[in-house]
Amino acid sequence: MSKRKDSGADPLPGRPVRGSESGRPVMAALDLLGRRWTLRILWELHQRPDGFRGLQARCDGMSSSVLATRLNELTSARLVEGGYRLTELGEELVEAMGPVVEWSRRWADELA
């Protein structure tokens, strides 16, 4: 298989992704979550659903093209659905990040 170039394809399990030709689910998840603004969008939608412009404002006014791209990727991954709100799978992902949130608080305290 040839090296994957950024073809614009959404990172999904079973497809080659950045850094991995295998398509293993964990590699697809790391590719998706490592994309600029993805985690911020998930975090904001976990707080409350919102429309496109409201979400854009809550994300420090990121460009509309980047927001649209990320929302399309997250919708394809079935983490976000129309409206914009997290799906059950999206909520499970944010909840699974709980230990990282707790660690980040301890880290901030340690550095303070």
C-alpha positions as CSV (number, residue, x, y, z in Angstrom):
1,M,0.0,0.0,0.0
2,S,1.3,3.5,-0.8
3,K,1.9,6.1,1.9
4,R,-1.2,8.0,2.7
5,K,-1.3,11.6,1.9
6,D,-3.9,13.9,3.5
7,S,-6.7,13.1,1.1
8,G,-9.3,14.8,3.2
9,A,-10.8,11.4,4.1
10,D,-12.4,11.3,7.5
11,P,-10.3,9.3,10.0
12,L,-12.4,6.1,10.7
13,P,-11.5,2.6,11.9
14,G,-10.5,0.3,9.0
15,R,-9.1,3.1,6.9
16,P,-5.4,4.2,6.8
17,V,-4.8,7.3,8.9
18,R,-2.0,9.7,9.6
19,G,0.8,7.7,11.1
20,S,-0.7,4.3,10.4
21,E,-1.7,2.3,7.4
22,S,-3.4,-0.4,9.6
23,G,-6.7,1.3,10.2
24,R,-6.7,0.0,13.8
25,P,-9.5,1.8,15.8
26,V,-7.1,3.3,18.3
27,M,-5.0,4.8,15.5
28,A,-8.1,6.3,13.8
29,A,-9.2,7.7,17.2
30,L,-5.8,9.3,17.8
31,D,-5.8,10.8,14.3
32,L,-9.3,12.3,14.8
33,L,-8.7,13.5,18.3
34,G,-5.3,15.0,17.4
35,R,-6.7,17.3,14.7
36,R,-6.7,21.0,15.6
37,W,-9.8,22.1,17.5
38,T,-11.4,18.6,17.6
39,L,-11.1,18.2,21.4
40,R,-12.2,21.8,22.0
41,I,-15.4,21.2,19.9
42,L,-16.2,18.0,21.8
43,W,-15.6,19.8,25.1
44,E,-17.8,22.7,24.2
45,L,-20.6,20.4,23.0
46,H,-20.3,18.4,26.2
47,Q,-21.1,21.6,28.1
48,R,-24.2,22.2,25.9
49,P,-25.4,21.8,22.3
50,D,-25.2,24.8,20.1
51,G,-25.7,26.1,16.6
52,F,-22.8,26.7,14.2
53,R,-22.2,30.4,15.0
54,G,-22.7,29.9,18.7
55,L,-20.2,27.1,18.7
56,Q,-17.8,29.1,16.7
57,A,-17.9,32.0,19.2
58,R,-17.4,29.6,22.1
59,C,-14.3,28.2,20.4
60,D,-12.6,31.6,20.3
61,G,-13.9,32.4,16.9
62,M,-12.1,29.6,14.9
63,S,-12.5,29.9,11.2
64,S,-15.8,28.8,9.8
65,S,-14.0,26.5,7.3
66,V,-12.1,24.6,10.0
67,L,-15.2,24.4,12.2
68,A,-17.3,23.0,9.3
69,T,-14.5,20.5,8.4
70,R,-14.2,19.3,12.0
71,L,-18.0,19.0,12.5
72,N,-18.2,17.0,9.3
73,E,-15.5,14.6,10.6
74,L,-17.1,14.3,14.0
75,T,-20.5,13.7,12.3
76,S,-19.0,11.0,10.1
77,A,-17.4,9.4,13.2
78,R,-20.9,9.5,14.8
79,L,-19.7,11.6,17.7
80,V,-21.8,14.6,16.8
81,E,-25.3,14.8,15.3
82,G,-27.3,17.6,13.7
83,G,-28.1,20.6,15.8
84,Y,-24.9,20.3,17.0
85,R,-24.9,18.0,19.9
86,L,-22.9,15.0,21.1
87,T,-24.3,11.5,20.3
88,E,-24.3,8.9,23.1
89,L,-20.9,7.7,21.7
90,G,-19.6,11.3,21.8
91,E,-20.7,11.7,25.4
92,E,-19.0,8.4,26.3
93,L,-15.8,9.7,24.7
94,V,-15.8,12.9,26.8
95,E,-16.6,10.9,29.9
96,A,-13.6,8.6,29.1
97,M,-11.4,11.7,29.1
98,G,-12.3,12.3,32.8
99,P,-9.0,10.9,34.1
100,V,-7.1,13.3,31.7
101,V,-9.1,16.2,33.0
102,E,-8.3,15.2,36.6
103,W,-4.6,14.7,35.8
104,S,-4.5,18.2,34.2
105,R,-5.8,19.7,37.3
106,R,-3.2,18.0,39.5
107,W,-0.5,19.1,36.9
108,A,-1.7,22.7,37.1
109,D,-1.6,22.6,40.9
110,E,1.9,21.1,40.8
111,L,3.1,23.9,38.5
112,A,1.5,26.7,40.5
